[in-house]
């Protein structure tokens, strides 16, 4: 039971900071926060993503490119141009690393105001940091595992962020339903997104990319957005005006 709870904490904790910080803040800037709060959020993202930590800079730029080039050859991740999800994941990893290492030239429109903490990212993305987390996860599993099948969950813990990414970037462009007909393959995975905390309303998000709330219909409850509203109420962040959805 301890292992299951641990993996659930990593799943939803890592997912929240990927959605809240990397996606809605770094990429789309649907709310603002102080520099101090931003630095705290960097650290919390590292704590919950652990061995699969993603930098706000690399993620933010790559996601903006995804919106600009959705389902074209320039899209960093698209089922339309990758043979399988593993090929897409490898391509995404390569582009992400090249952005962080500044090995590719990126249009200035994709880098504007993307948060970056170079010294922290250098540590959090380092082999030392990732090996530290891997060692911790393995020791935790070794101590708390009560059934052999629970070891199946170890790779999930180690690769949490890529798994979250592939659910949306691969399956969210193949399976599901649409509320808006668009010139791309984005789909909503769930009518109520219990698994991805609102990220599963991918078709809605592609239609209204600047909205903090990914839900449109009454049953499309965006759990991450509800938390954002609470943080805004307590003035931890400042939510920008929400565009009217049509």
NUROVEX-496105 format. One line per 8 residues: number of its first residue (from 1); their letters; for each residue x, y, z of C-alpha. Coordinates in steps of 0.02 Angstrom, whole numbers. Example, Ala and Ser with C-alpha at 12.3 -4.5 7.8 and 13.67 -1.06 7.14 Angstrom:
<sites>
1> as> 615:-225:390 | 684:-53:357
</sites>
This chain:
<sites>
1> xxxxxxxx> 0:0:0 | 145:118:40 | 216:97:-136 | 48:135:-217 | 26:293:-112 | 205:345:-152 | 179:325:-340 | 12:418:-331
9> xxxxxxxx> 98:563:-241 | 232:568:-375 | 101:552:-514 | -12:693:-458 | 123:801:-379 | 234:793:-532 | 84:815:-646 | 24:968:-552
17> xxxxxxxx> 190:1059:-566 | 209:1009:-747 | 36:1079:-784 | 39:1228:-666 | 218:1286:-683 | 292:1218:-845 | 137:1225:-952 | 19:1362:-893
25> xxxxxxxx> 152:1477:-821 | 312:1451:-920 | 235:1416:-1090 | 72:1515:-1086 | 95:1638:-941 | -89:1637:-895 | -42:1702:-723 | 104:1794:-643
33> xxxxxxxx> 203:1764:-484 | 343:1848:-388 | 524:1800:-420 | 533:1721:-248 | 377:1615:-279 | 447:1567:-449 | 609:1504:-370 | 511:1404:-240
41> xxxxxxxx> 409:1327:-380 | 567:1278:-474 | 623:1182:-319 | 453:1101:-291 | 449:1046:-473 | 617:961:-448 | 560:878:-287 | 404:803:-366
49> xxxxxxxx> 472:763:-540 | 632:693:-467 | 733:591:-592 | 626:652:-738 | 641:839:-698 | 602:956:-844 | 665:1134:-852 | 537:1273:-872
57> xxxxxxxx> 646:1350:-1008 | 659:1196:-1118 | 479:1143:-1090 | 408:1319:-1113 | 496:1349:-1279 | 458:1176:-1347 | 275:1188:-1302 | 259:1357:-1387
65> xxxxxxxx> 334:1278:-1542 | 206:1138:-1529 | 63:1264:-1534 | 140:1362:-1677 | 176:1208:-1783 | 45:1081:-1726 | 41:926:-1835 | 169:990:-1958
73> xxxxxxxx> 348:933:-1988 | 408:1071:-1871 | 303:1007:-1727 | 420:941:-1589 | 299:799:-1555 | 161:741:-1671 | 88:568:-1705 | 63:630:-1883
81> xxxxxxxx> 251:631:-1915 | 318:496:-1798 | 298:310:-1828 | 265:265:-1646 | 260:343:-1474 | 439:290:-1434 | 504:376:-1590 | 406:532:-1542
89> xxxxxxxx> 473:527:-1364 | 652:513:-1426 | 628:656:-1548 | 550:762:-1411 | 695:723:-1292 | 822:773:-1424 | 737:939:-1465 | 713:978:-1280
97> xxxxxxxx> 898:947:-1242 | 954:1047:-1394 | 849:1195:-1336 | 921:1187:-1160 | 1099:1167:-1226 | 1068:1307:-1353 | 1120:1193:-1496 | 978:1252:-1607
105> xxxxxxxx> 926:1428:-1653 | 757:1471:-1580 | 647:1613:-1641 | 638:1754:-1514 | 448:1742:-1508 | 465:1572:-1424 | 588:1631:-1290 | 503:1792:-1234
113> xxxxxxxx> 483:1796:-1044 | 507:1608:-1024 | 570:1584:-844 | 747:1520:-827 | 857:1482:-677 | 1017:1424:-759 | 1115:1373:-605 | 972:1273:-530
121> xxxxxxxx> 928:1191:-696 | 1110:1141:-718 | 1101:1048:-553 | 922:980:-566 | 952:915:-743 | 1124:844:-705 | 1168:659:-704 | 1212:676:-520
129> xxxxxxxx> 1038:739:-477 | 951:606:-582 | 1059:466:-510 | 1024:531:-335 | 837:518:-365 | 852:347:-448 | 950:283:-297 | 819:353:-179
137> xxxxxxxx> 675:274:-277 | 760:103:-285 | 799:105:-98 | 622:160:-59 | 549:19:-162 | 671:-107:-87 | 617:-59:89 | 429:-40:65
145> xxxxxxxx> 385:-165:-72 | 272:-303:-7 | 232:-392:-171 | 339:-430:-324 | 216:-346:-444 | 245:-177:-359 | 416:-168:-441 | 323:-138:-605
153> xxxxxxxx> 285:35:-537 | 469:81:-520 | 492:129:-705 | 335:236:-689 | 414:329:-543 | 578:351:-637 | 499:411:-800 | 350:507:-733
161> xxxxxxxx> 367:668:-834 | 392:581:-1003 | 243:469:-967 | 135:621:-930 | 197:700:-1091 | 163:550:-1201 | -15:530:-1135 | -58:705:-1197
169> xxxxxxxx> 58:724:-1346 | 25:552:-1421 | -142:487:-1359 | -215:662:-1347 | -193:678:-1535 | -264:507:-1578 | -404:460:-1458 | -550:554:-1382
177> xxxxxxxx> -680:680:-1434 | -679:859:-1497 | -778:1011:-1445 | -698:1118:-1580 | -658:1072:-1759 | -481:1131:-1793 | -342:1110:-1919 | -253:989:-1804
185> xxxxxxxx> -284:820:-1723 | -299:878:-1541 | -433:786:-1441 | -506:783:-1267 | -461:619:-1184 | -592:622:-1046 | -762:700:-1013 | -702:718:-833
193> xxxxxxxx> -513:720:-822 | -476:628:-661 | -310:561:-728 | -220:714:-797 | -292:854:-688 | -362:950:-836 | -221:922:-960 | -330:791:-1046
201> xxxxxxxx> -444:927:-1117 | -317:948:-1256 | -437:999:-1395 | -508:1135:-1283 | -333:1195:-1242 | -281:1207:-1425 | -436:1312:-1459 | -410:1427:-1309
209> xxxxxxxx> -223:1418:-1277 | -218:1577:-1172 | -353:1521:-1051 | -303:1458:-879 | -458:1346:-876 | -447:1199:-997 | -626:1144:-964 | -770:1206:-1071
217> xxxxxxxx> -923:1100:-1037 | -999:1086:-863 | -928:913:-831 | -754:958:-892 | -688:1005:-722 | -508:1065:-729 | -432:1019:-561 | -271:1115:-592
225> xxxxxxxx> -371:1271:-632 | -468:1255:-468 | -302:1252:-374 | -244:1403:-474 | -401:1496:-419 | -362:1456:-238 | -182:1516:-257 | -246:1674:-341
233> xxxxxxxx> -371:1703:-199 | -230:1697:-72 | -124:1811:-183 | 14:1682:-204 | -4:1709:-391 | -102:1833:-496 | -220:1758:-624 | -237:1856:-786
241> xxxxxx> -406:1900:-860 | -491:1745:-930 | -539:1758:-1114 | -722:1726:-1154 | -738:1553:-1232 | -845:1537:-1388
</sites>
